Amino acid sequence: MVDAKIVNLTIEGRSVSVPEGTTILEAAKTAGILIPHYCYHPGLPIAGVCRMCLVEVEKAPKLAPSCATTVAEGQVVRVHSEKSLDARKGVLEMLLINHPLDCPICDQSGECELQDYTYQEGRNDSRYREPKRFNPAEDFGGDVIYVPNRCILCTRCVRFMDDVAHEPTLNVSERGDRALIGKFEGKDMTHPWAANVVDLCPVGALLSKDFLNKARAWELDRTASICPNCTQGCNVIMETRENQVVRMRPRPNENVNAFFMCDWGRLNYRWMNEKSRAEHPMVRGKNGLVATNWEAAISAAARVLNGKKAFIAASPMLSNESLFLLTQLMQAGGGSGTFRVTEGEEAPLPGVEDLALRRERAANVYGAEKLGFKKTKDLLGGLGQGDVLVIAGEDLAGIDASAVARAGDVIVISSVLPEAAGKASVVLPIANFSEEEGTVTNLRGRVQRFTQARQAPGETRPSWLVLGDLLGAMGKQANFFLPSEVFAKLATSNPSFAGLSYDSLGFRGLPLVDAPPTGPKAPIAVAAR
Amino acid sequence: MGYPHHPHPRETTVLSKHFGEADARTLDGWKKRGGYKALEKALGMQPVDIVNVVKESGLRGRGGAGFPTGLKWSFMKPGDGKPHYLCCNADESEPGTFKDRELMRWTPHALVEGCAIGAYAIGAETAYVYIRGEFTEPLHWMEQAVKEAYAAGIIGKNAMGTGKRIDVHVHRGAGAYICGEETALMESLEGRRGNPRIKPPFPAVSGVFGKPTTINNVETLIAAAPILMNGGDWYKKMSLSNPKSTGTKLFSVCGNVQRPGTYEVVMGFPFKEFLYDLCGGPLHGRKFKAVIPGGASVPIQTMEEAEGTLMDYEGFVAGGSMLGSGGVIVIDDAQPMVTVIARLARFFAHESCGQCTQCREGTAWTTKIVERIRDGEGTIEDLDTLLDIAEQMTGKTICVLSDSCAVPVVSGIKKFRGEFEALIQGRRFHPVTAAVA
């Protein structure tokens, strides 16, 4: 930051110091005061149309829209004065006169800003006696449905498509109280980032088809996580209902994804709820694989591995912690590790610097490479005759059983039992991405934490715990009770991770010591149009 | 008003001198009447001197707000390295106002000249005339005048042979009232939806295409030419009451009067004499009941208020209203006030751009309530609700359309509450039934 001039002002009796050019609304946030607003969004250009954020500025003749008014030295701002409360009450009443009040059947209910502010400072009743305006719901294409009756015309969606997605798709059609959000002729919401308008919509006017009528907001459990579906590593909130992931939504992080996430990442969560899982540790007996207890399975695996060369086929979905422990396993017998990654088309979000749905569709490609796993197309190409093949999270899709046959022995450490691993002698079932805690490293070398969103089925254990126990059984010093301890070990043994810890990472993440330098993400040009 | 035009002897015709003279529309005819002399003089002056003359004249904006024109022009800093623009607001859509239409119909060259002078004075090379979409006839004359002026080298790359560039473009709007709001006009001119912009930044800092812009009303720009020719002092002396209101003003009169039309009087003319003498008084057998003196968005005056009013910026304020655009709407005792107010409210609800919540919802809600009262379905609480909605609609939005809708409602309820209550209590309005002469 260039030395910006600091401006001092008073908001609701609290003194605030912010850089020159800050809006009153943002300045109030720094003092812990949320000025109610609808059309303002920090990731979008300012519109100043909802008139909800009106505040009283001493010596100003009129109430000021705090989203569009910059701070001035010595300003005295009253957010909750009688005058500003009265104005906001008026706006809320006006917004509600044509609002259907169908909260009991509205998906947004419970996370609706119109509900929240109405309960907070709205009128108890309405004086509106006239018929309400009605417009039919419209399918906007992609994952988006528009319910015009609930719309408050904040135009966040229009501005997102125009100024962030750079693909003008939506507009305000008609005028006055007939106004509604319209779609340009021949356009629809199939832009790879279009579903963000559903999150941006402060009310239930824009809904996700995927989430439609699936759950009420208050039934959801919310977990801070990372989207595992590509190497961008967008920060997300993983929402579960009855132990099923039902929705992923972006969690703001100005260094990674600003306020957004792509549709592919957002909608690709069903694999985390996979039903046909490996649920019990198994060891091969005379009649094939037989379920056993963890101690027996771990020691069986340790016996298989001891003194042998291990070839590890890892999944780039695994955490830094698990991959680190796998490298320990590798080093024990002079083995090697590879991984492969599925690819798709890259889809950038032009309005935000360095944000895209990436070509490589896995969470921890950078981490895996950094920890010494080789990226390859031919996963088992390097498997030597007689090596112990350790399948770690890899599904072996498209790989022939004959390729596996080269291995002297097979150990599967996975959530799902791959078909090609039919001759495995030990199966150690592990939790999947949504069921354990850990860190992943995104394509810019940023290490970010994710936490457990759902409970793993059966006797499944977190991968870092299983691998730690296995190393212990092989006589290694590996006594881990928490993933943070694994990470601490990683930080002391790998110079790239030096100095990092769960505490310092927090939930915004930090770059690796040797990560390529990336400037702070420039927020999109916030200017009145 | 019939043409050929015979001005009333008490009128002072400066701008409307050549109304009704078909010949004045052509370049030759206009030159014969002394046209483009002022531009010639202006191009020989320093821009800052032109601004000073206009400042001295006391000319104030004729579009409604009455902002001092010279001061507005002086906001345009010369030599800031940016292109400047002049906008002429010819989107005259205020109900009851039709003075700019007459000016452009009869003296299109006067506006071309005014634009050229204004553009030169503020350091602009381009002037846009944003003309209302419905003004087909004025558009025709304006386009012809611009064409003639270009052909004669009066404007263009080398305006009047002085080497200075002045371009005038006529841009036709699509017929939205809101595009008469200065920033909405600029949005529309740029090709976008005509939504007013948040101020600041003001047009003088960031206007058309993000560049410093001055926007003036048609009448204001046309007045610049006679001021330059006769001097600021001459104009300043044309004032019958308050020295802050100078010059002549065109008033367009419509409604229930004997002689509706456009009248030009000196600022400070007594409104009573204007209505009864110049406009010929009420229709046969009727009585004046109320006047809206400055277009639909100013408060309604009762006859008592109107008769004591002097016609200038301060005089109308003292009389409980505003000068506005000078569109005088006269309402007589045959008109039910609630119907008049319902019609006005409906106009604003129809024309609201719909950006701001209070305006989008409030104008429509107001209309629905007033129409319900008009139809005999109102309750006495509705009046309080209306006043409260009007309060919410005042001073809280980006532009003043919402305020404009509240104004006739509030002034109507305050000054003619009896008519509202009569309808609410089930008493029908009985108009004076008199034969119209």
Interface residues (C-beta under 8 A of the other chain):
Chain A: I46 A47 G48 V49 C50 R51 M52 L54 P61 K62 L63 P65 A68 A87 G90 V91 E93 M94 L95 I97 N98 R127 Y128 R129 E130 I152 L153 N171 V172 E174 R175 G176 D177 R178 A179 A528 R529
Chain B: A176 I178 R193 R197 I198 P201 A349 H350 E351 S352 C353 G354 Q355 C356 T357 Q358 R360 E361 G362 T363 A364 W365 K368 I369 R372 E381 T385 E391 Q392 G395 K396 T397 I398
